[in-house]
Each structure stands twice: as structure tokens, then as C-alpha cells.
Amino acid sequence: MNSLRRISIIGFCISFFMIAQSLNAQSIQIPAESPDFKVFPNPNQSESDTYVSLQGFKAENLLVVVYDMLGREIYSKVQLMENGGFLFTITTDGKQLSTGIYLITASANDKVFHQKLIVK
């Protein structure tokens, strides 16, 4: 009888915890307009163009920097907004990105966005 009481108390505590977690999850607000930062195609072929897109984010300009896995800066450019968003091609002085993994960061208005790019 004593063990049955303990089991029911433990079950009650677990149920209470799960309900509390569910209420916390429902109270989290998702921003109505979350920025959409894309790098495509990804993975990419080394001879293909790489495109960067940022939509749903209000800024006059955007700084885009591409780093290799050793932390070296491969590319950087300030891009101006066109047609309510940013869409441009990454070109590195006429050369294509060589095979490897890159980190692309875009920053504006004290916000930083990151994407990984794989070039085959």
C-alpha cells in the first residue's frame, strides 16, 4: 500500500512537470517576421556561382564576409538593399571558391547571421 502511494505521488509530480513545461512552451512568442538568410546552392560545385539571400530583414546595407575553416577572410562586401531584400552572387576577384567548407556571415543593425557553405 505504501509503495502504491509513492508511485501515485511520483506520477502526479511527473504529470505536473509535463503540464508546466507545456504551458512554458506555449508562452514563447515567435517573431511575426523572422529573417530568412539563405546560401544556395548548398552544397555547391566549385565552378558554379554561389548566391546569398536575406529576406524579411530591414536594413539599408549588409556586410557579408566569407571565411575558410582556418579563419581567413576570403571575401567581404557591403551590399545595398534592392527590392526590399538582399540577393547577390559571391565572386572572389573572378576566381571561384575552391573545394572546402566556408562560414558565411552577414551583419546589419547589430544582428549577425551565419550559414555554412560546402563547395565540392
Contacts in CASP RR format, 6 or more apart in sequence:
PFRMAT RR
TARGET T0000
AUTHOR 0000-0000-0000
METHOD contacts of the structure
MODEL  1
MNSLRRISIIGFCISFFMIAQSLNAQSIQIPAESPDFKVFPNPNQSESDT
YVSLQGFKAENLLVVVYDMLGREIYSKVQLMENGGFLFTITTDGKQLSTG
IYLITASANDKVFHQKLIVK
33 56 0 8 1.000
34 56 0 8 1.000
35 54 0 8 1.000
35 55 0 8 1.000
35 56 0 8 1.000
35 57 0 8 1.000
35 111 0 8 1.000
35 113 0 8 1.000
36 53 0 8 1.000
36 54 0 8 1.000
36 55 0 8 1.000
36 56 0 8 1.000
37 53 0 8 1.000
37 54 0 8 1.000
37 57 0 8 1.000
37 106 0 8 1.000
37 113 0 8 1.000
37 115 0 8 1.000
38 51 0 8 1.000
38 52 0 8 1.000
38 53 0 8 1.000
38 54 0 8 1.000
38 115 0 8 1.000
39 50 0 8 1.000
39 51 0 8 1.000
39 52 0 8 1.000
39 53 0 8 1.000
39 104 0 8 1.000
39 115 0 8 1.000
39 117 0 8 1.000
40 50 0 8 1.000
40 51 0 8 1.000
40 53 0 8 1.000
41 48 0 8 1.000
41 50 0 8 1.000
41 51 0 8 1.000
42 115 0 8 1.000
42 116 0 8 1.000
42 117 0 8 1.000
42 118 0 8 1.000
43 117 0 8 1.000
43 118 0 8 1.000
43 119 0 8 1.000
43 120 0 8 1.000
44 50 0 8 1.000
44 97 0 8 1.000
44 117 0 8 1.000
44 118 0 8 1.000
44 119 0 8 1.000
44 120 0 8 1.000
45 119 0 8 1.000
45 120 0 8 1.000
46 96 0 8 1.000
46 97 0 8 1.000
46 98 0 8 1.000
46 99 0 8 1.000
46 119 0 8 1.000
46 120 0 8 1.000
47 96 0 8 1.000
48 96 0 8 1.000
49 89 0 8 1.000
49 90 0 8 1.000
49 91 0 8 1.000
50 89 0 8 1.000
50 90 0 8 1.000
50 97 0 8 1.000
50 117 0 8 1.000
50 119 0 8 1.000
51 87 0 8 1.000
51 88 0 8 1.000
51 89 0 8 1.000
51 90 0 8 1.000
52 64 0 8 1.000
52 86 0 8 1.000
52 87 0 8 1.000
52 88 0 8 1.000
52 89 0 8 1.000
52 90 0 8 1.000
52 104 0 8 1.000
52 106 0 8 1.000
53 85 0 8 1.000
53 86 0 8 1.000
53 87 0 8 1.000
54 62 0 8 1.000
54 85 0 8 1.000
54 86 0 8 1.000
54 106 0 8 1.000
54 113 0 8 1.000
55 84 0 8 1.000
55 85 0 8 1.000
55 86 0 8 1.000
56 84 0 8 1.000
56 85 0 8 1.000
57 85 0 8 1.000
57 86 0 8 1.000
57 108 0 8 1.000
57 109 0 8 1.000
57 111 0 8 1.000
58 109 0 8 1.000
59 81 0 8 1.000
59 108 0 8 1.000
59 109 0 8 1.000
60 80 0 8 1.000
60 81 0 8 1.000
60 108 0 8 1.000
61 78 0 8 1.000
61 79 0 8 1.000
61 80 0 8 1.000
61 81 0 8 1.000
61 108 0 8 1.000
62 78 0 8 1.000
62 79 0 8 1.000
62 81 0 8 1.000
62 86 0 8 1.000
62 106 0 8 1.000
62 107 0 8 1.000
62 108 0 8 1.000
63 76 0 8 1.000
63 77 0 8 1.000
63 78 0 8 1.000
63 79 0 8 1.000
63 106 0 8 1.000
63 107 0 8 1.000
63 108 0 8 1.000
64 75 0 8 1.000
64 76 0 8 1.000
64 77 0 8 1.000
64 78 0 8 1.000
64 79 0 8 1.000
64 88 0 8 1.000
64 90 0 8 1.000
64 104 0 8 1.000
64 105 0 8 1.000
64 106 0 8 1.000
65 73 0 8 1.000
65 75 0 8 1.000
65 76 0 8 1.000
65 104 0 8 1.000
65 105 0 8 1.000
65 106 0 8 1.000
65 107 0 8 1.000
66 73 0 8 1.000
66 74 0 8 1.000
66 75 0 8 1.000
66 76 0 8 1.000
66 90 0 8 1.000
66 92 0 8 1.000
66 97 0 8 1.000
66 102 0 8 1.000
66 103 0 8 1.000
66 104 0 8 1.000
66 117 0 8 1.000
67 73 0 8 1.000
67 74 0 8 1.000
67 102 0 8 1.000
67 103 0 8 1.000
67 104 0 8 1.000
67 105 0 8 1.000
68 74 0 8 1.000
68 100 0 8 1.000
68 101 0 8 1.000
68 102 0 8 1.000
69 100 0 8 1.000
69 101 0 8 1.000
69 102 0 8 1.000
69 103 0 8 1.000
71 103 0 8 1.000
74 92 0 8 1.000
74 97 0 8 1.000
74 102 0 8 1.000
75 90 0 8 1.000
75 91 0 8 1.000
75 92 0 8 1.000
77 88 0 8 1.000
79 86 0 8 1.000
79 88 0 8 1.000
86 106 0 8 1.000
90 97 0 8 1.000
90 104 0 8 1.000
97 117 0 8 1.000
97 119 0 8 1.000
98 119 0 8 1.000
99 119 0 8 1.000
99 120 0 8 1.000
100 118 0 8 1.000
100 119 0 8 1.000
100 120 0 8 1.000
101 116 0 8 1.000
101 117 0 8 1.000
101 118 0 8 1.000
101 119 0 8 1.000
102 116 0 8 1.000
102 117 0 8 1.000
102 118 0 8 1.000
102 119 0 8 1.000
103 114 0 8 1.000
103 115 0 8 1.000
103 116 0 8 1.000
103 117 0 8 1.000
104 114 0 8 1.000
104 115 0 8 1.000
104 116 0 8 1.000
104 117 0 8 1.000
105 112 0 8 1.000
105 113 0 8 1.000
105 114 0 8 1.000
106 112 0 8 1.000
106 113 0 8 1.000
107 113 0 8 1.000
END
